[in-house]
Amino acid sequence: MNYLEIKRRFLLHISLICLIALVIVPTTAFSGTVIKMSYNGPPSLKDNAVHVFATTLKKIVEKETAGEISIKLFPNSQLGTEAQRMEQVMHGPMINVASFAGMQTVFPQMFATNTPFMFNSYKAAHLFFDNSSFMSKAKKELHSLTGIQMLAVIEDGGFLDFTSNKLIKSPNDFKGLKFRAMDASQVAMYEAFGASGVPIPWTEVYLALKTGVADGQMNPPTYIIIGSLYGVQKYLTVANVQYSDQFLLINGSLLDSLSKKDQKILHSAVNQANMDTREFVESQVTKRIKFLESKGMIVYTPNAQEIAAFRKLAIPAYTNWLRDKVNQKWIDLALKDAKKANKEAK
């Protein structure tokens, strides 16, 4: 063997040793459990309620377990699309915060909780998602079908409101307009109002509104601010159309692998982080509406009669759309439990 061949083999041997060291050292240096947590939106404590939740959860869990459990955050969908992350949490040891876009492929039954004008208040939504028979049944069914455990429903930005360049006071004001739709359910609702729904990705909404591809859209005030939509929309109709939320999911095998003590710590941390996030979101709503007013938007709050007119058209349109995808029993149970929650919240 000549000198050059000996040198080549020596360098290759050294490279392999270095590579193995990079893989092994992090796992041997830390004997605890590292859990990946993925979610949408930027790592901003000011604008992203899910990031507020994630950072609070991480802080509590790591403190209460003395660092034996560490949560590594992956905001901005760093680990993939909604569909990809659902596959990951089904088959790997991680936590995922999924929107309806993530839930639709594995558990469309959850769309029954997104019926327009379903909740009259934040308190009613909290009662429903924390204690209802629908949620108890949904969690068991989700686990049975996918192996995923749903730990909580996270409040994300408040209720959704309409924006447009025409004052929207009732369904009649939608006639002839084009509204940006997030999904097919919103298309169905807009069509019931006499408008057309135009599916447009969030990243293209500002330009679509500016160029007239769409006349209006629907989002919580926080997203209207994040997207600078006040620059291309004149009116904000505070109709509280749908409760904005996302779903905290954990791989079932991962949860079962934790000690009873650590499971208790995790559940307690989830509850505390959820309460803190709700307080944060709800404390910001009035401030954000005032901010939008300061940017020139005209704010209108529909009266009870106008909301009733919206409900009369929106709920049947939405449930008719959903009936093709899930059993009617899920829809009936969700509406029944929501009615009960609204009554208890008064």
C-alpha positions in Angstrom: 0.0 0.0 0.0 1.6 3.3 -1.0 1.7 6.5 1.1 -1.2 8.2 -0.7 -3.5 5.2 0.0 -2.5 5.0 3.6 -3.2 8.8 4.0 -6.6 8.5 2.3 -7.7 5.7 4.6 -6.4 7.5 7.7 -8.4 10.7 6.8 -11.5 8.6 6.1 -11.1 6.8 9.5 -10.8 10.2 11.3 -13.9 11.5 9.4 -16.0 8.5 10.5 -14.9 9.0 14.1 -15.9 12.7 14.0 -19.3 11.8 12.5 -20.1 9.2 15.1 -19.1 11.6 17.8 -21.5 14.2 16.5 -24.3 11.7 16.6 -23.5 10.2 20.0 -22.4 13.1 22.2 -25.8 14.9 22.4 -27.6 11.8 23.5 -25.0 10.7 26.0 -24.5 14.2 27.4 -28.3 14.5 28.3 -30.0 11.5 29.8 -33.5 13.0 29.9 -36.3 13.2 27.4 -36.3 15.7 24.5 -39.7 16.3 22.9 -40.1 18.2 19.7 -43.0 20.6 19.5 -44.1 21.9 16.1 -46.6 24.7 15.3 -47.6 27.4 12.8 -46.7 31.0 13.0 -43.7 33.1 14.0 -41.8 32.8 17.3 -43.4 36.1 18.4 -44.8 36.6 21.9 -46.5 39.7 20.7 -48.5 38.3 17.8 -48.6 34.5 17.9 -50.8 33.1 20.7 -49.7 29.6 20.0 -46.1 30.6 20.5 -47.1 32.2 23.8 -48.7 28.8 24.8 -45.6 26.8 23.6 -43.0 28.9 25.5 -45.2 28.8 28.7 -45.6 25.0 28.4 -41.8 24.6 27.8 -40.9 26.7 30.8 -43.3 25.0 33.2 -42.4 21.4 32.1 -38.7 21.9 32.2 -38.9 23.6 35.7 -41.2 21.0 37.2 -39.2 18.0 35.9 -35.9 19.7 36.9 -34.9 19.5 33.2 -35.5 15.8 32.9 -38.0 16.6 30.1 -36.9 19.2 27.6 -39.3 20.6 25.0 -37.6 21.9 21.8 -39.8 24.4 19.9 -40.2 24.4 16.1 -42.3 27.4 15.1 -43.1 28.5 11.5 -44.0 25.0 10.5 -40.3 24.1 10.4 -41.0 20.4 10.5 -43.3 20.4 7.5 -46.8 21.1 6.2 -49.8 20.5 8.3 -50.4 17.1 6.7 -46.7 16.1 7.1 -46.7 17.1 10.8 -49.9 15.0 11.4 -48.1 12.0 10.0 -45.1 12.8 12.2 -47.2 13.0 15.4 -49.0 9.8 14.5 -45.8 7.8 14.1 -43.1 9.6 16.1 -42.4 10.9 19.6 -43.5 14.5 19.3 -46.1 17.2 20.0 -47.9 19.0 17.2 -50.3 21.9 17.3 -52.6 21.4 14.4 -55.2 23.8 12.8 -58.3 22.5 11.0 -56.1 22.1 7.9 -54.2 19.5 9.8 -57.2 17.8 11.3 -59.2 17.5 8.1 -57.4 14.5 6.7 -57.4 12.4 9.9 -60.4 13.5 11.9 -62.9 15.7 10.0 -65.4 15.2 12.8 -63.7 18.1 14.6 -65.1 20.5 12.0 -68.4 20.2 13.8 -66.9 22.5 16.5 -66.3 25.2 13.9 -69.9 25.8 13.0 -70.4 29.6 12.5 -72.0 31.5 15.4 -71.7 28.5 17.6 -70.5 30.3 20.7 -71.9 33.5 22.2 -68.8 34.2 24.3 -65.3 33.1 25.2 -66.6 31.5 28.4 -69.0 29.3 26.4 -66.2 28.2 24.1 -64.0 27.3 27.1 -66.8 25.3 28.7 -67.4 23.4 25.5 -63.8 22.6 24.7 -62.8 21.8 28.3 -65.8 19.7 29.5 -68.3 18.8 26.8 -69.4 15.3 26.0 -68.5 16.0 22.4 -64.9 16.6 23.2 -64.7 13.6 25.5 -66.0 11.4 22.6 -63.8 13.1 20.0 -60.6 12.6 22.1 -61.4 8.8 22.5 -62.2 8.4 18.8 -59.1 10.3 17.6 -56.9 8.1 19.8 -58.6 5.0 18.6 -58.2 5.9 14.9 -54.7 7.5 15.0 -52.9 6.7 18.3 -52.8 10.5 18.9 -53.8 12.0 22.3 -55.4 15.4 22.2 -54.2 17.3 25.3 -56.1 20.6 24.8 -57.7 23.1 22.5 -55.6 26.3 22.3 -57.2 29.7 21.9 -55.6 31.3 18.8 -56.4 35.0 18.2 -60.0 35.3 19.4 -63.1 35.2 17.3 -63.1 35.7 13.5 -64.6 38.9 12.0 -65.4 40.2 8.6 -63.4 42.9 6.8 -64.3 44.5 3.5 -64.4 47.8 1.6 -68.2 47.9 1.9 -70.0 48.1 5.3 -71.3 44.7 6.2 -74.2 44.8 8.6 -76.3 41.9 7.5 -76.2 38.9 5.0 -77.8 41.2 2.3 -74.6 43.3 2.2 -72.7 40.3 0.9 -74.6 40.1 -2.4 -72.3 40.3 -5.4 -69.1 40.4 -3.4 -66.1 38.0 -3.6 -64.7 36.9 -0.3 -61.5 35.1 0.4 -62.2 31.7 1.8 -59.8 29.6 3.9 -61.6 26.3 2.9 -64.7 24.8 1.3 -66.8 25.4 4.4 -66.3 29.1 4.1 -67.2 29.0 0.5 -70.5 27.4 1.4 -71.2 30.1 4.0 -70.4 33.0 1.7 -72.6 31.5 -1.0 -75.5 31.3 1.5 -75.0 35.1 2.0 -75.1 35.7 -1.7 -71.4 36.2 -2.2 -68.8 34.0 -3.9 -66.0 32.4 -2.0 -62.5 32.5 -3.5 -60.0 30.1 -2.0 -56.8 32.1 -1.5 -53.7 31.2 0.6 -52.9 33.4 3.5 -49.6 34.6 1.9 -51.6 36.0 -1.0 -54.5 37.6 0.8 -53.1 41.1 1.0 -52.4 41.3 -2.7 -55.8 39.8 -3.6 -57.6 42.4 -1.5 -55.4 45.2 -2.9 -56.0 44.2 -6.6 -59.7 43.4 -6.2 -59.4 39.6 -6.7 -61.3 39.5 -3.4 -63.5 42.2 -1.8 -63.2 41.0 1.7 -62.1 38.2 4.1 -62.5 36.9 7.7 -59.9 36.7 10.4 -59.4 37.6 14.1 -58.1 41.2 14.7 -54.6 39.9 15.5 -54.2 38.3 12.0 -55.7 41.4 10.3 -52.8 43.3 12.0 -50.2 40.7 11.2 -51.2 40.8 7.6 -51.5 44.6 7.4 -54.9 44.1 6.0 -56.0 47.5 7.4 -54.1 49.0 4.5 -56.5 47.5 1.9 -59.7 47.1 3.9 -61.9 49.9 5.1 -64.5 48.2 7.3 -64.3 45.7 10.2 -67.5 44.0 11.2 -67.1 42.5 14.7 -69.5 39.6 14.2 -67.6 36.9 16.2 -68.3 34.4 13.5 -66.1 31.5 14.6 -63.9 30.7 17.6 -60.3 30.7 16.5 -58.5 27.7 17.9 -55.9 25.0 17.3 -55.4 21.5 18.7 -52.6 20.3 21.0 -51.7 16.7 20.0 -49.1 14.3 21.3 -48.0 10.9 20.1 -49.9 8.4 22.3 -46.9 6.0 22.8 -44.8 9.0 23.8 -47.3 10.0 26.5 -47.6 6.4 27.7 -43.8 6.1 28.0 -43.6 8.9 30.5 -43.8 8.1 34.2 -47.2 8.8 36.0 -45.5 11.7 37.8 -44.3 13.3 34.5 -47.7 12.7 32.9 -49.3 14.6 35.7 -46.7 17.4 35.4 -47.4 17.6 31.6 -51.2 17.7 32.0 -50.9 20.4 34.7 -48.5 22.4 32.6 -50.9 22.2 29.6 -53.8 23.5 31.7 -51.8 26.4 33.1 -50.4 27.4 29.7 -53.8 27.3 28.3 -55.3 29.5 30.9 -52.4 32.0 30.5 -52.8 32.0 26.7 -56.6 32.6 27.0 -55.9 35.5 29.3 -53.4 36.9 26.9 -55.6 36.6 23.8 -58.7 38.0 25.4 -56.9 41.0 27.0 -55.6 42.0 23.5 -58.9 42.0 21.5 -60.1 45.4 22.5 -56.7 46.9 22.1 -56.3 45.4 18.7 -59.7 46.7 17.5 -58.7 50.1 18.7 -55.4 49.8 16.9 -57.3 49.0 13.6 -59.5 52.1 14.2 -56.3 54.2 14.6 -55.3 52.9 11.2 -58.4 54.2 9.6 -60.7 51.2 9.7 -64.4 51.8 10.5 -65.6 49.3 13.1 -69.2 48.0 13.2 -70.8 45.6 15.7 -74.0 43.9 14.5 -77.0 44.0 16.8 -78.8 40.8 18.0 -81.3 40.9 15.1 -78.5 41.2 12.5 -76.5 38.3 14.2 -79.7 36.2 14.1 -79.9 36.8 10.3 -76.3 35.6 9.9 -77.0 32.5 12.0 -80.1 31.6 10.1 -78.2 31.3 6.8 -74.7 30.3 8.0 -75.4 27.3 10.2 -77.5 25.3 7.7 -75.0 26.1 4.9 -72.1 24.9 7.0 -73.8 21.8 8.4 -75.0 20.8 4.9 -71.4 21.0 3.7 -70.2 19.0 6.6 -72.9 16.3 6.4 -71.1 14.8 3.4 -68.0 14.3 5.4 -69.0 13.2 8.9 -71.9 11.4 10.5 -74.8 13.6 11.4 -74.5 12.4 15.1 -71.3 14.4 15.5 -72.9 17.6 14.2 -76.0 17.1 16.4 -73.9 16.4 19.5 -71.6 19.5 18.9 -74.6 21.8 18.5 -76.3 20.4 21.5 -73.3 20.8 23.7 -72.6 24.3 22.4 -76.2 25.3 23.3 -75.7 24.0 26.8 -72.3 25.9 27.1 -73.9 29.1 25.9 -76.6 28.7 28.5 -74.2 27.9 31.3 -71.9 30.9 30.4 -74.7 33.5 30.9 
